[in-house]
Amino acid sequence: MTKYQVCVVGGCGRAGFPLALVLASRNIRVVIYDHDKNAVETVTKGRIPFVEKGTQELLDHTLNKTLTVTTDPAVIENSETVIFCIGTPSQGHVDPEQSNLLTCIKEVESYLSITQTLIIRSTIFPGMTEYLQHHFKPQGFTFCYCPERISEGNAIQELIELPQIIAAFNEDDYKACEELFRFASKEQIRLPPLEAEFAKLFNNSWRYVKFAVANQFYRMSTNAGADFEQIAHAMRYHYPRARDFPTAGFTGGPCLYKDSEHLNTYNPCPFLQAAIEINQTMPEYIIKHLKRSHDLKTMTIGILGMAYKKDVDDIRNSLSFKLKDLLLKEGAKVLYSDTYWKDENSVNKYQLVNDSDLIIIGCSHEEYEVLDLKGKSVLDLWEIQES
């Protein structure tokens, strides 16, 4: 049977797939194991399973050369390094014994050996790496933690340019991880496992809090009849201390909200709780704001952009869907459209513009910056269209 240098478990997902491609493009023999038959079939046919810049070119270059894709877990047994890229969705509280990650490891346990380097790349609760280490101690497995910190849409570039955090329990595993990730990233940073777990959560929670501050300031200024974007521009313009002040808008997706919940569950924190409340209730605020000057029951409202962020097709935890549901409850007719995603009820952007009385830009896809909105009333939190 073929020997592989790396097996990426869950490798057809948004964290594992870019990593597998980058490593395979560096002439590393990589196998993706994923139980998602549809995703494996898609990749096997030479197509990417989701929108991500640069992945198609790398797939064309590596598939059936240095990259193999399969639903057969037996390939794990023939791999020197096993990287777990398993989703860990938040469910309001976090119990490591019930996590998707632990379930996955147990399912493939018979294919693992003490000679392999085992790397956790999923977002995990603080202390989870040590928990795994102790839980599987009788089998002799040693786990490392090398968190994924990429941004969707820029995964390939960021894998190469951003430092990779490396966490392990012994010098041999530190060296093994560093040697592997030198093929992907320019720089590595050593941390103990607990500190690496916190670093991942702190990064995303910090960004989530910053977005919450902008969203709260948006509400304050809008309630007062002031233009938030003009205020924000004045704050940032040639003023270095405010250059990272973000725009307002929906803050969703699979990472920032979830990681903030993880951290707040581990150690309840008032400003994290406030950030979650502010960001998650932005659709409610928009409804309240609109009702001051509009009779929603008489209107057709179009939501332009359903993905959770710019120029991706990922709709996980997208607040555009929450907004849609709230508008429907208010009696409005709702049309929705997205550049990268559609379902049986979505419409194209031109129909949405033509048939809507009011357009809400839910996601700041680049092409919406120049889309002719026909002079319709627009609620543009992102301020992507010039006034």
C-alpha positions as a printed Julia matrix, in Angstrom:
387×3 Matrix{Float64}:
   0.0    0.0     0.0
   1.14   3.55   -0.78
   2.96   5.35    2.01
   2.04   8.96    2.67
   3.99  11.63    4.46
   0.83  13.41    5.62
  -2.82  12.45    6.07
  -5.25  15.33    6.57
  -8.34  14.01    8.36
 -11.31  16.15    7.38
  -9.2   17.4     4.53
 -12.03  18.44    2.23
 -13.08  21.14    4.69
 -12.24  24.81    4.67
  -9.3   24.44    7.06
  -7.88  21.12    5.89
  -8.19  21.48    2.12
  -5.94  24.54    1.67
  -3.32  23.01    3.96
  -3.36  19.73    2.05
  -2.94  21.58   -1.25
  -0.08  23.75   -0.04
   1.82  20.76    1.37
   1.18  18.7    -1.77
   2.42  21.58   -3.91
   5.71  21.39   -1.98
   6.18  17.8    -3.2
   4.91  16.27    0.05
   2.92  13.06   -0.46
  -0.46  14.0     1.0
  -3.66  12.0     1.35
  -6.97  13.57    2.29
  -9.29  11.35    4.3
 -12.85  12.67    4.61
 -16.13  10.87    5.29
 -18.03  13.41    3.17
 -18.52  11.32    0.04
 -19.85  14.21   -2.04
 -16.88  16.43   -1.22
 -14.4   13.61   -1.93
 -16.09  12.89   -5.23
 -15.97  16.57   -6.16
 -12.24  16.82   -5.43
 -11.52  13.49   -7.15
 -13.06  14.93  -10.31
 -10.69  17.86  -10.1
 -13.15  20.43   -8.79
 -12.82  22.49   -5.61
 -15.55  21.9    -2.99
 -15.95  25.58   -2.07
 -14.81  29.04   -3.16
 -11.23  29.76   -2.12
  -8.72  31.79   -4.14
  -5.82  29.82   -5.58
  -7.1   26.35   -4.72
  -8.12  25.32   -8.23
  -4.65  25.97   -9.6
  -3.01  23.96   -6.82
  -5.51  21.12   -7.22
  -4.81  20.95  -10.96
  -1.09  20.78  -10.2
  -1.17  18.14   -7.45
  -4.18  15.81   -7.89
  -3.14  12.2    -8.54
   0.49  13.26   -8.29
   1.34  14.29   -4.76
  -2.31  14.51   -3.61
  -4.74  11.62   -3.1
  -8.33  11.87   -1.85
 -10.33   9.06   -0.27
 -13.13   8.01    2.1
 -11.09   4.99    3.25
  -9.7    5.55    6.77
  -7.11   2.81    6.23
  -4.84   5.42    4.61
  -4.27   6.87    8.08
  -2.32   3.76    9.04
   0.13   4.35    6.2
   0.85   7.99    6.98
   3.81   9.39    8.92
   1.91  12.46   10.14
  -1.82  12.7    10.82
  -3.42  16.15   10.98
  -6.95  16.4    12.39
  -8.97  19.24   10.85
 -12.37  18.51   12.36
 -15.04  21.15   12.88
 -15.86  21.94   16.5
 -19.14  23.9    16.48
 -20.25  25.6    19.66
 -23.43  24.34   21.3
 -23.74  26.89   24.07
 -21.43  24.98   26.38
 -18.35  22.94   25.68
 -17.73  19.46   26.98
 -14.48  17.98   25.58
 -15.77  14.43   26.02
 -18.64  15.19   23.64
 -16.64  17.0    20.99
 -16.64  16.05   17.33
 -12.87  15.89   17.49
 -12.71  13.24   20.21
 -15.38  11.19   18.44
 -13.36  11.31   15.22
 -10.14  10.26   16.96
 -11.91   7.33   18.58
 -13.33   6.27   15.22
  -9.87   6.1    13.6
  -7.96   5.03   16.71
  -7.24   1.57   15.35
  -5.29   3.13   12.46
  -3.05   5.26   14.68
   0.35   4.25   16.05
   2.88   5.63   18.49
   5.36   6.15   15.65
   3.18   8.79   14.01
   3.14  12.53   14.61
  -0.46  13.41   15.55
  -1.43  17.06   15.08
  -4.66  18.74   16.17
  -5.54  21.71   13.96
  -9.17  22.21   15.03
 -10.29  25.03   17.3
 -10.42  23.48   20.76
 -11.3   24.33   24.33
  -8.37  25.37   26.57
  -6.8   22.24   28.04
  -8.11  19.92   25.31
  -4.65  18.95   24.0
  -3.59  17.85   27.48
  -6.94  16.08   27.9
  -6.31  14.11   24.7
  -2.77  13.37   25.83
  -4.0   11.85   29.09
  -7.03  10.14   27.56
  -4.94   8.26   25.01
  -1.9    7.79   27.26
  -2.42   4.0    27.57
  -2.07   3.72   23.78
   1.13   5.77   23.85
  -0.09   8.48   21.47
   1.38  11.97   21.72
  -0.64  14.92   20.41
   0.6   18.25   19.13
  -1.46  21.37   18.58
  -0.86  23.58   15.54
  -3.9   25.85   15.26
  -5.31  27.03   11.96
  -5.39  30.84   11.84
  -6.22  31.54    8.2
  -8.96  33.8     6.87
 -11.38  32.3     4.36
 -10.8   33.68    0.9
  -7.09  34.22    1.63
  -6.2   30.79    2.99
  -3.45  29.87    0.53
  -1.65  33.19    0.83
  -1.95  33.3     4.61
  -0.77  29.72    5.08
   2.45  30.75    3.41
   2.87  34.23    4.91
   1.6   33.93    8.49
   3.66  32.39   11.32
   2.53  28.92   12.38
   2.08  28.31   16.1
   3.59  24.98   17.16
   2.71  23.32   20.49
   3.9   19.94   21.75
   4.79  18.04   24.92
   8.32  17.02   23.97
  11.27  18.2    21.88
  10.94  15.47   19.23
   7.34  16.49   18.46
   8.24  20.18   18.37
  10.93  19.41   15.8
   8.66  17.13   13.74
   5.95  19.8    13.52
   8.43  22.55   12.71
  10.0   20.45    9.97
   6.59  19.81    8.41
   5.26  23.36    8.57
   8.45  24.79    7.09
   7.03  23.49    3.82
   3.96  25.7     4.28
   4.77  28.77    6.38
   7.77  31.05    6.55
   7.97  31.12   10.32
   7.06  29.0    13.35
   6.39  30.04   16.93
   6.8   27.58   19.8
   4.29  27.65   22.66
   3.17  25.2    25.34
  -0.18  23.6    24.34
  -2.35  25.61   26.74
  -0.84  28.89   25.6
  -1.31  27.91   21.95
  -4.97  27.13   22.62
  -5.45  30.52   24.24
  -3.58  32.29   21.43
  -6.02  30.91   18.85
  -9.09  31.85   20.89
  -7.7   35.25   21.89
  -6.98  36.16   18.25
 -10.54  35.57   17.08
 -12.2   36.89   20.22
 -10.19  40.11   20.0
 -11.37  40.66   16.43
 -14.94  39.84   17.42
 -14.83  42.42   20.22
 -13.47  45.08   17.85
 -16.35  44.46   15.43
 -18.79  44.69   18.34
 -17.38  48.09   19.31
 -17.88  49.35   15.74
 -21.4   47.93   15.64
 -22.31  49.56   18.94
 -20.9   52.9    17.78
 -22.9   52.49   14.55
 -26.07  52.11   16.59
 -25.27  55.1    18.78
 -24.51  57.43   15.89
 -27.42  56.21   13.76
 -29.85  56.7    16.63
 -28.59  60.26   16.93
 -29.02  60.91   13.19
 -25.28  61.03   12.49
 -23.42  59.35    9.61
 -21.3   56.58   11.12
 -19.09  56.1     8.07
 -18.16  59.78    7.95
 -17.26  59.59   11.63
 -15.2   56.44   11.1
 -13.38  57.99    8.13
 -12.5   61.05   10.2
 -11.24  58.8    12.99
  -8.95  56.81   10.68
  -7.73  59.5     8.26
  -3.99  60.04    8.83
  -4.49  58.97   12.43
  -2.41  55.81   13.04
  -3.93  54.96   16.41
  -7.34  54.4    14.79
  -6.27  52.71   11.56
  -7.61  49.33   12.75
 -11.05  50.68   13.62
 -13.38  48.41   11.61
 -16.5   49.19    9.66
 -19.91  48.19   10.97
 -21.73  45.17    9.58
 -22.77  41.61   10.2
 -20.15  39.6    12.1
 -20.88  35.91   11.64
 -19.15  32.87   10.27
 -17.78  29.7    11.83
 -14.88  31.16   13.84
 -15.17  34.55   15.52
 -18.53  33.97   17.2
 -17.76  30.36   18.08
 -14.3   31.09   19.49
 -15.69  33.94   21.57
 -18.32  31.57   22.95
 -15.66  28.96   23.7
 -13.58  31.49   25.6
 -16.56  32.94   27.45
 -17.65  29.42   28.46
 -14.17  28.65   29.77
 -14.08  31.84   31.83
 -17.2   34.07   31.72
 -16.19  37.55   30.65
 -18.52  40.59   30.65
 -17.09  42.24   27.53
 -17.23  38.98   25.56
 -20.84  38.53   26.62
 -21.55  42.09   25.52
 -19.79  41.55   22.17
 -21.84  38.43   21.49
 -25.05  40.28   22.36
 -24.2   43.3    20.19
 -23.07  41.37   17.12
 -25.78  38.72   17.23
 -28.58  41.28   17.54
 -27.56  43.5    14.62
 -30.46  42.11   12.5
 -32.91  43.05   15.28
 -31.44  46.55   15.39
 -31.84  46.93   11.6
 -35.5   45.9    11.81
 -36.12  48.38   14.63
 -34.33  51.11   12.69
 -36.31  50.46    9.5
 -39.66  50.42   11.29
 -39.15  54.04   12.36
 -39.68  55.22    8.8
 -41.1   52.28    6.84
 -44.21  50.12    6.89
 -42.49  46.78    6.3
 -45.77  44.96    5.64
 -46.21  46.89    2.41
 -42.67  46.44    1.12
 -40.53  44.11   -0.94
 -37.08  44.09    0.63
 -34.03  42.64   -1.07
 -31.04  41.26    0.83
 -27.94  41.45   -1.33
 -25.35  38.98   -0.03
 -26.06  35.91    2.1
 -22.53  34.65    2.79
 -21.05  35.54    6.15
 -18.15  37.52    4.65
 -16.87  39.1     1.48
 -16.17  37.0    -1.61
 -16.71  33.52   -0.13
 -19.59  31.04   -0.44
 -19.73  30.12    3.26
 -23.15  30.81    4.81
 -22.45  29.3     8.25
 -23.78  31.55   11.0
 -24.54  34.26    8.46
 -26.73  36.93   10.02
 -28.28  37.68    6.63
 -30.48  34.63    7.17
 -31.55  35.87   10.58
 -32.41  39.21    9.0
 -34.46  37.45    6.31
 -36.46  35.52    8.89
 -37.13  38.62   10.98
 -38.31  40.57    7.94
 -40.7   37.77    7.01
 -42.11  37.81   10.55
 -42.74  41.54   10.14
 -44.83  40.78    7.04
 -42.4   42.0     4.41
 -41.86  40.21    1.13
 -38.18  39.25    1.0
 -35.94  38.6    -1.98
 -32.35  37.47   -1.5
 -29.34  36.91   -3.7
 -25.66  36.05   -3.39
 -22.8   36.05   -5.87
 -21.32  32.74   -4.68
 -24.25  30.84   -3.19
 -27.83  30.08   -4.16
 -30.76  27.86   -3.28
 -34.13  27.16   -4.87
 -35.62  30.41   -3.56
 -32.82  32.9    -4.25
 -32.97  35.26   -7.23
 -30.3   36.85   -9.38
 -28.99  40.25   -8.39
 -30.66  42.07  -11.28
 -34.11  40.74  -10.44
 -33.54  41.65   -6.8
 -32.61  45.23   -7.7
 -35.54  45.65  -10.09
 -38.2   44.16   -7.81
 -37.17  45.54   -4.41
 -38.48  48.7    -2.76
 -35.53  48.7    -0.36
 -32.17  46.93   -0.67
 -30.1   45.84    2.32
 -26.49  44.93    1.6
 -25.95  41.94    3.88
 -22.47  41.0     2.65
 -19.86  43.23    1.03
 -18.99  41.13   -2.03
 -16.66  43.12   -4.26
 -18.98  43.09   -7.27
 -21.68  44.9    -5.3
 -19.4   47.95   -5.12
 -20.19  48.75   -8.77
 -23.64  47.19   -9.09
 -26.23  49.65  -10.4
 -28.93  49.8    -7.73
 -31.25  51.86   -9.95
 -31.64  54.65   -7.44
 -33.42  52.36   -4.97
 -33.4   53.05   -1.25
 -30.37  51.23    0.19
 -29.27  50.29    3.71
 -25.53  49.78    3.3
 -23.9   49.06    6.65
 -20.62  48.36    4.9
 -20.62  51.63    2.91
 -19.26  49.74   -0.08
 -21.09  51.88   -2.64
 -20.05  55.5    -3.07
 -22.71  57.93   -1.91
